[in-house]
Amino acid sequence: MNLREGLAWLDRGLIAHDPCRVEYKRAGHAPITFDASKGKPRFEVTDENNVSIRAHLWDFIVLAADLGFEPKAGDVIISDGRKYEVMELGQDGCWQWTGSHMTTYRIHTKDTGESNA
């Protein structure tokens, strides 16, 4: 195993350590189901008036190869019967690379408050 393969193995291990099954939906495409890792980061931004805004979001870490395309705002993730909408996070966009060698996406979402019944 070379270094790149070893780092990819670590990225897969992160998701396998505490996986949740998700369904990823994009308008005009068939839903995709795969394992992801779910986290709840705290986001804080200060505006030009020095007012801080804090939010609790849900991030999903997924293997880029499992998704097959870049996430975009408005996409939907279904996890544990809840609906999460992919959203822009300020100037950072709706996702960022995480892990080694750009093999995993950290996708920023908001819980829509809807259950997927």
Beta strands, then each sheet from edge to edge (+ up, - down):
strand 1: 19-25
strand 2: 32-39
strand 3: 42-46
strand 4: 52-56
strand 5: 58-63
strand 6: 76-79
strand 7: 82-86
strand 8: 95-98
strand 9: 104-115
sheet 1: 8+ 9- 5+ 2- 1+ 6- 7+
sheet 2: 3+ 4-
end
